[in-house]
Amino acid sequence: MSDDDLIDLLRRDLDSPALLILFERYHPVLQRLQKQYFIPGFDQEDWDQEALLVLCSTVQRFKDDLSRSFGAFYRLRLRHRVFDLIRQSQALKRRLARESLSLEAEAAYFADTLPDQRWLLREQLEAKEAVYQVLPRLSAVEHSVFHGILTGQSLHAISQEQNLTVPQVQAASHRSQAKLRELLAE
């Protein structure tokens, strides 16, 4: 089939198999552009997708009486699309460079938003100390349930180990957690 026949089929229905035939016929144009230009972040699928989109729009815009050949018109439009994509990627780099922040100039902002590992360590130590302080306040059942929770046991496993019902373990868990919250609130 000639290019004109394929184009006529595509103008009637873009889902026609003629699209892939025409795409394969003009795939060397895409390959040549891929060798000449680099678009950051683009892989083969991205190139193929952009080329198919350009091919579809070229089929719709191509006028036999104004252009000599479909191939030349497609090559020109695909090259312009590649230039647009390169410009967009360069603009993104410039925008990111303009929007970058200096750590020294924005020290107060970063101090409020970035986690301070020393502060996290201090909080962990305070939580550990609170656990040790709450232990004497717990009953024997609460102590055994709390210890099981701290070691990562499930409530069901604690109930079996301590010969308690699951509701008893849940109640002891709630009471011990409430006592820990009271201690932390002091």
N, C-alpha and C positions, 0 to 999 in steps of 0.2 A: 504494500500500500504506500502511496505517496504521502508526503507531509500534509498536502492539502486535504486528502481524504481523511487522514487521522484528525486533523484540526476540525474538519466538519463534524466528525463523530463526537469529538470532545465538546464542541459548542452545543450539541444537542444534549449530551449527558457527560458530566465531568467524571462520573464513576465508571465510565467505559474502560475496557481493557486497553483501549488505544492510548490512554495516559501512560501506562507502563511501557508500551512499545515506543512511544515518542521519547520518554525519559531515557530509555536504554539507548536509543539512537543518538541522543545528544549528551550522553554521559561523558564522553571524552572532553567536552567543553568544561564540565564541572571538574574533571580530573586535572585539566590544565590550570584552572584557577586555584585549585587546592595546592598545586605545586608552587604557584607564584605568591600566594598570600597566606598569612597566618591569622586566624581569628582566635583570640584567647578563649579557652574553655570549650571550643567546638571539637566534637569528635565526628566520625564518619556519618553517624545517624543525623546529627545536626545539619551537616552539609547537605545530605540527601533531602532532608525535610525542607530546608530553605530552597533548594533547587526545584523541588516539586511545586512548592508554592509559587515560585517565580514562573515556572512552566505553565501552571494553570492560569495565572493572570496574563501571561504573554499570549496564550491561546485566545483569551477573550479580547485582548486589545489589538491583536495582529490584524492588519488590513492589507489585503493582497495588492490593492492599487497604490498604496503609499510605500510599502517596503519591498525590496527586491527579494529577500529570502527570510524565511522564518528563523533559520539558524542564526543569521547575523543579528536579528532583532532579539532573539533569546539570549545570545552571548552578551550583547550590550546590556540588557536588563539584569542579567545575573551578575555581571561585573559591577554594576551600580549597586546592587543589593549587597554584595560583598564589601564594597567601599562603605556603605551605610553601617554595616555591622562592625567594621573596624573602627569607624568614627564613634559609634556608640560605646564600644569597649574602651576607647581612649578617653572619652568624656567621663565614663564611670571612674577611671583611674584618677583623672584630674579632680573630680568631685570628692573622692575619698581622700585625696591628698589635702584638699582645702578644708575638709571637715575633721581632719585629725586634730587631736588635742595634745597639748603639752602637759606632761605630768606635773612639772613644776608650776606652771601657770594655773592649773586647775587642782591644786593639792587638796583644797578643802572639799571639793566635789568627790574626788577619789577616796578621800579619807572616810566620807560618809557612805560610799556605795561599795567599795571593795572590802571583802572580808579580811580582817586582821587575824592572822593565824595565832598570834599571841593572845588575842581576846578569846578566840575559840578554845584555846588550851585552858585559859583561866575559867571559862564557863564549865568546861569538862571537869576541872578540879573541884569547882564549887558544887557541881551536881554529885560528884563522888563523895564529897564531904557530907552533903545533905543525906545521902543514902546511909552513910555510917551513923549519922545523928538520929535518923528515924528508926533504926533497928531496935533500940531499947524501948521505944514507945509502942512497938507492935506486940500483940499477943503471940503465943506459940504457933497458933494456926496461921495468923497473918504473916508471921516471920517465915514459916516454911513455904507458904504460897508466894510471898514476895521474892524469896530466894529462888524459887522455881522460875518465876517470871524473868528475873535478872539473868538466869542461866539459859534462857531461851526455850524453856519447856512450854508446851501448850497447856491450856487449862485442863484439858482432858487427861493429859499425861500426869499432871500434878495431882488430879483427883484420884487416879489409880495408885500413884505412889504413896499418897498420904491417907488412903482409905477414906476419902471424903466424896460427897456427891458433887457433881459439877456446879449446881446452884450454891453450895457452900463455898466452893473454891471461888466462884465469881463474886460472892459477897465479901469474902476475905480480901480478894484482890481490890475491890472498890474501896473497902475500908483502909487498906494500907496505902493506896494511892491518894486517898483523901488526907491521910495523916502526913504524907510527903508534901502535898500541896500546901497544907497548913504550915509546915515547917519552912517551906520556901517563901511563903508570904510574910513570915516574921521578920 
